[in-house]
Amino acid sequence: MHGQTNEVQGTRYSPTHIRATWDGTGSVEDASRALGFSRAKGYDLVRRGEFPCRVLRIGRTTRVVTASLLRVLETGEPEYNGALAGHCTPS
């Protein structure tokens, strides 16, 4: 049963699924999961300016640009915020 959960979750955060279902931005939580980070790690990277994708701060809300996330998922290379390459490898 555990394998099925991981398989479904992996599909949920695949570039194909993200491209088909996400709007122009996504939550830090979902982007972190897509990159293989925990929610806490994602927010920590945002706070330090090291999240590997473009992040928008709108008032008290923080959003991740979907196109930026897709580029990082497809290339494995960070594209924004001074992120280090070691942070971007999806698990």
C-alpha positions in Angstrom: 0.0 0.0 0.0 2.9 2.4 0.8 4.2 2.0 -2.7 0.9 3.1 -4.2 0.9 6.3 -2.2 4.4 7.2 -3.4 3.5 6.3 -7.0 0.3 8.5 -6.9 2.2 11.4 -5.1 5.1 11.1 -7.7 2.6 11.4 -10.5 0.9 14.4 -8.8 4.2 16.3 -8.9 5.4 15.3 -12.3 6.1 18.1 -14.8 3.3 16.8 -17.1 0.7 16.9 -14.3 1.9 20.3 -13.0 1.8 21.7 -16.5 -1.8 20.5 -17.0 -3.3 21.4 -13.6 -1.4 24.4 -12.0 -2.0 28.0 -12.7 0.8 30.6 -13.1 1.9 30.1 -9.5 1.9 27.4 -6.9 2.3 27.1 -3.2 5.7 26.8 -1.6 4.4 23.6 0.0 3.5 22.0 -3.4 6.7 23.2 -5.1 8.8 21.9 -2.3 7.1 18.5 -2.5 7.7 18.4 -6.3 11.4 19.1 -5.7 11.6 16.5 -3.0 11.9 18.9 0.0 9.8 19.0 3.1 7.5 22.0 3.7 9.9 23.3 6.4 12.9 23.0 4.1 11.1 24.8 1.3 10.2 27.7 3.6 13.7 27.8 5.0 15.2 28.0 1.5 12.8 30.8 0.7 13.7 32.7 3.8 17.4 32.4 3.0 16.9 33.4 -0.7 18.0 30.0 -1.9 14.8 28.4 -3.2 15.8 27.1 -6.7 12.8 28.6 -8.4 11.5 32.1 -8.9 9.5 33.1 -5.8 7.0 36.0 -5.6 6.1 37.7 -2.4 2.7 39.3 -2.6 1.8 40.9 0.7 2.1 38.1 3.3 1.7 35.4 0.7 4.6 33.6 -1.0 4.1 31.9 -4.4 6.4 29.9 -6.7 6.3 30.6 -10.4 5.1 27.5 -12.2 7.2 28.0 -15.3 10.3 28.4 -13.2 9.5 25.2 -11.2 9.0 23.2 -14.4 12.4 24.4 -15.8 14.1 23.3 -12.6 12.3 19.9 -12.6 13.2 19.3 -16.2 16.9 20.4 -16.1 17.8 19.8 -12.5 19.5 23.2 -12.4 18.5 26.0 -10.1 17.5 29.1 -12.0 16.8 31.8 -9.4 17.7 33.3 -6.0 21.3 32.2 -5.8 20.4 28.6 -5.2 23.0 25.9 -5.2 22.9 23.0 -7.6 22.8 20.5 -4.7 19.4 21.7 -3.6 17.6 20.9 -6.9 17.9 17.2 -7.4 14.4 15.7 -7.0 14.3 12.6 -5.0 
